[in-house]
Amino acid sequence: MGHVHRPCSGVIHGIPDATLGAVSFQAPAPRSAWTWDSFKQAQEAPRLGVIVIENGNVTIQYLQSCDVTHGMAPYSGA
């Protein structure tokens, strides 16, 4: 689904999709639009996802891995 550093889900042409948050920093939402020059990480805690596939069902549980203040340092652009 891509590398977006943010939890997102939806349905495209009847096909469910989902992305997971990052275990480091979260990217800001796509609205309002940002560029790498204006990038500021979202003040959201790092997350990881647990995916269970069982009996034809897919369940994704998003788990916060730590407090936002314990995440990685802000992106420096380097």
C-alpha positions in Angstrom: 0.0 0.0 0.0 3.0 2.3 0.2 5.3 3.9 2.7 3.4 6.7 4.3 4.2 6.7 8.1 0.5 7.1 8.9 -2.4 4.7 9.6 -4.9 5.0 6.8 -7.6 2.7 5.5 -10.3 2.7 2.8 -11.8 0.9 -0.1 -10.6 1.5 -3.7 -12.8 -0.1 -6.5 -14.3 -2.5 -3.9 -10.9 -3.6 -2.6 -10.1 -2.8 1.1 -6.7 -1.2 1.7 -4.8 -0.2 4.8 -1.4 1.3 5.8 0.2 1.1 9.1 1.7 3.9 11.2 5.4 4.0 11.7 7.3 2.7 14.7 9.3 6.0 14.5 7.6 9.3 13.6 4.2 9.8 11.9 3.9 11.9 8.8 1.3 14.7 8.8 -2.0 14.1 7.1 -2.0 14.9 3.4 -4.3 17.9 3.9 -3.2 20.6 3.8 -0.5 19.6 1.3 3.1 19.7 2.4 6.5 19.3 0.7 9.8 18.0 2.2 10.8 21.7 2.7 7.7 22.3 4.9 7.6 18.8 6.5 6.8 18.7 10.2 6.2 15.3 11.8 2.7 14.8 13.3 2.5 15.0 17.0 1.3 11.4 17.2 2.8 8.5 19.0 4.7 5.8 17.2 2.6 2.8 16.3 2.8 -0.7 15.0 0.2 -3.0 13.6 -0.7 -6.6 14.3 -2.4 -8.3 11.4 -4.4 -11.5 11.9 -5.6 -13.5 8.9 -8.0 -16.2 10.0 -10.9 -18.0 8.3 -10.9 -15.6 5.4 -11.0 -12.5 7.6 -8.3 -9.9 8.0 -8.1 -7.9 11.3 -5.6 -5.1 11.8 -5.0 -3.8 15.3 -3.0 -0.6 15.6 -1.0 -0.5 18.8 0.7 2.6 20.2 4.3 1.6 20.9 5.2 4.5 23.3 4.3 8.0 24.2 4.8 10.7 21.5 7.6 12.3 23.5 9.6 9.0 23.4 9.4 8.7 19.6 12.4 9.5 17.3 13.7 13.0 17.0 12.0 15.1 14.3 13.0 14.5 10.7 15.9 16.7 9.9 15.8 16.3 6.1 19.3 14.8 6.1 
